[in-house]
Amino acid sequence: MEKLKVGIIGAGGISQVAHIPNFQKIEETEVACICDINKEKLDAIADKFKIPGKFTRWEDVIKEQLDIVVIASPNVFHKEQAVQSMENGKHVLCEKPLALTGKEADEIIKTAKKTGKKFMGAFPQRFTSHAYVIKKMVEKGEFGNIYYAKASYLRRRGIPGLGGWFTTKKLSGGGPLLDVGVHILDLVVYLMGCPEPETVMGTTFNKFKDSATDGGWPPSESRIGDRMGKTFDVEDLASGFVQFKNGGSLFIEASWAGNSETGLKISLFGTKSGAQYSSSDTPPLKIFSEMDGVLTDISPVLANVDSYLEEAKHFVECIRKDKEPITSPKEIITVAKIIEALYKSAETKKPVHLAS
Ligand SMILES: NC(=O)c1ccc[n+]([C@@H]2O[C@H](COP(=O)([O-])OP(=O)(O)OC[C@H]3O[C@@H](n4cnc5c(N)ncnc54)[C@H](O)[C@@H]3O)[C@@H](O)[C@H]2O)c1
């Protein structure tokens, strides 16, 4: 069977750590070319990973004979690169955030439908053992009605690429809400069965602007030729509350810096059981249940998985077997709409009511 040819846009941290090695590891794929506007990094990475094709313009990559385009560039480019890649006949695995607004997400989904190409969001959280265990229980109805959820992704001092594109709004679109908050929002929306959001309230802060320190992502060895400035015009903490049409609600918080604990935590409250996953707890996953009238705590033993590799394998399987990727169009649009509304609410200091 001929290998699927992969082209990667963005030769930075996530491509070097995950996408390039993973698509080189999978037997059915080969990394045929890579693109970066930073020529020094492009040359070094193409050389290091022995990638034959090199481009400095993404518009040229998407015209190559490729099956898959992986988008791993700064956030503001994702929508256009995804749409144009599909228009040029490529399946797309797109880094998060997939879109900055509901309208952008809509355009991506419409293009995927029109072109018949697969589009998947790169959300490795969905491929973790805890997500797998919780989702299986949700599907079996073991939580009953999930009516409340909490999602928290906090860093005490973890600002990515300080002064580079991450902290520059015109390139990132936003701070930790779009960067790490989107991981847990996507996960919780998926686990809750994608309820329709009705009202959204958000707040954002930027308290570490003058005392900010770089948090170490992207890894320093991956930053070949990157030029960092001083701009930090996005939030360093965001929090929000979402009410859903079905009566349920969600509290979410995400930070790059704050005087708080560090970690990723999600909680689901269901009428039959609840679940809590916390990256800093042992055991990390707890199920709060009831057996014969006795309140019972269960701590499932979680398998060790490489969630980034599983993500890539799943996408390849979807293409080979013509299956729908795990990130559904409805979830993609819902997540984008909620994030857009959280920022709008923070800016206007008013709740945002979403039309269906
Ligand atoms: N899924 C995850 O867990 C995860 C983790 C980290 C980053 N990400 C996402 O991956 C994307 C890249 O992040 P990163 O950490 O690799 O950042 P990075 O800064 O290390 O890499 C981005 C690269 O894109 C290049 N670039 C900039 N503009 C470009 C353009 N127009 N066309 C082509 N290349 C361009 C830059 O030169 C840089 O090398 C972001 O959207 C980020 O949110 C996802």
The ligand as an SDF file (V2000), in Angstrom:
LIG
                    3D

 44 48  0  0  0  0  0  0  0  0999 V2000
   -1.7850   20.1360   20.8130 N   0  0  0  0  0  0  0  0  0  0  0  0
   -0.9080   20.6010   21.6880 C   0  0  0  0  0  0  0  0  0  0  0  0
   -0.7430   20.0490   22.7780 O   0  0  0  0  0  0  0  0  0  0  0  0
   -0.0790   21.8040   21.3260 C   0  0  0  0  0  0  0  0  0  0  0  0
    1.0850   22.0910   22.0330 C   0  0  0  0  0  0  0  0  0  0  0  0
    1.8100   23.2100   21.6390 C   0  0  0  0  0  0  0  0  0  0  0  0
    1.3840   24.0040   20.5960 C   0  0  0  0  0  0  0  0  0  0  0  0
    0.2290   23.7120   19.9450 N   0  0  0  0  0  0  0  0  0  0  0  0
   -0.2590   24.5650   18.8390 C   0  0  0  0  0  0  0  0  0  0  0  0
    0.5830   24.3690   17.7090 O   0  0  0  0  0  0  0  0  0  0  0  0
    0.7590   25.5860   17.0080 C   0  0  0  0  0  0  0  0  0  0  0  0
    2.2540   25.8840   16.9390 C   0  0  0  0  0  0  0  0  0  0  0  0
    2.7520   26.0250   18.2570 O   0  0  0  0  0  0  0  0  0  0  0  0
    4.2830   25.7520   18.6310 P   0  0  0  0  0  0  0  0  0  0  0  0
    4.3310   25.6000   20.0730 O   0  0  0  0  0  0  0  0  0  0  0  0
    4.8340   24.7160   17.7460 O   0  0  0  0  0  0  0  0  0  0  0  0
    4.8890   27.1860   18.2600 O   0  0  0  0  0  0  0  0  0  0  0  0
    6.3170   27.5400   17.6510 P   0  0  0  0  0  0  0  0  0  0  0  0
    6.4930   28.9950   17.7770 O   0  0  0  0  0  0  0  0  0  0  0  0
    7.3580   26.6510   18.2210 O   0  0  0  0  0  0  0  0  0  0  0  0
    6.1480   27.1420   16.1160 O   0  0  0  0  0  0  0  0  0  0  0  0
    5.3910   27.8720   15.1960 C   0  0  0  0  0  0  0  0  0  0  0  0
    6.1910   27.9370   13.8960 C   0  0  0  0  0  0  0  0  0  0  0  0
    5.3820   28.4860   12.8790 O   0  0  0  0  0  0  0  0  0  0  0  0
    6.2210   29.3080   12.0700 C   0  0  0  0  0  0  0  0  0  0  0  0
    5.3730   30.2410   11.3350 N   0  0  0  0  0  0  0  0  0  0  0  0
    4.9510   31.4830   11.6880 C   0  0  0  0  0  0  0  0  0  0  0  0
    4.1330   31.9910   10.7490 N   0  0  0  0  0  0  0  0  0  0  0  0
    4.0330   31.0470    9.7870 C   0  0  0  0  0  0  0  0  0  0  0  0
    3.3310   30.9820    8.5560 C   0  0  0  0  0  0  0  0  0  0  0  0
    2.5410   31.9710    8.1400 N   0  0  0  0  0  0  0  0  0  0  0  0
    3.4680   29.8790    7.7980 N   0  0  0  0  0  0  0  0  0  0  0  0
    4.2700   28.8660    8.1890 C   0  0  0  0  0  0  0  0  0  0  0  0
    4.9440   28.8640    9.3540 N   0  0  0  0  0  0  0  0  0  0  0  0
    4.8240   29.9330   10.1370 C   0  0  0  0  0  0  0  0  0  0  0  0
    7.1720   29.9620   13.0420 C   0  0  0  0  0  0  0  0  0  0  0  0
    8.3400   30.4300   12.4130 O   0  0  0  0  0  0  0  0  0  0  0  0
    7.4360   28.8120   14.0240 C   0  0  0  0  0  0  0  0  0  0  0  0
    8.5850   28.0760   13.6450 O   0  0  0  0  0  0  0  0  0  0  0  0
   -0.0440   26.6330   17.7690 C   0  0  0  0  0  0  0  0  0  0  0  0
   -1.2850   26.8130   17.1830 O   0  0  0  0  0  0  0  0  0  0  0  0
   -0.2210   26.0420   19.1540 C   0  0  0  0  0  0  0  0  0  0  0  0
   -1.4260   26.4530   19.7880 O   0  0  0  0  0  0  0  0  0  0  0  0
   -0.4810   22.6250   20.2900 C   0  0  0  0  0  0  0  0  0  0  0  0
  1  2  1  0
  2  3  2  0
  2  4  1  0
  4  5  1  0
  4 44  2  0
  5  6  2  0
  6  7  1  0
  7  8  2  0
  8  9  1  0
  8 44  1  0
  9 10  1  0
  9 42  1  0
 10 11  1  0
 11 12  1  0
 11 40  1  0
 12 13  1  0
 13 14  1  0
 14 15  2  0
 14 16  1  0
 14 17  1  0
 17 18  1  0
 18 19  2  0
 18 20  1  0
 18 21  1  0
 21 22  1  0
 22 23  1  0
 23 24  1  0
 23 38  1  0
 24 25  1  0
 25 26  1  0
 25 36  1  0
 26 27  1  0
 26 35  1  0
 27 28  2  0
 28 29  1  0
 29 30  1  0
 29 35  2  0
 30 31  1  0
 30 32  2  0
 32 33  1  0
 33 34  2  0
 34 35  1  0
 36 37  1  0
 36 38  1  0
 38 39  1  0
 40 41  1  0
 40 42  1  0
 42 43  1  0
M  CHG  2   8   1  16  -1
M  END
$$$$
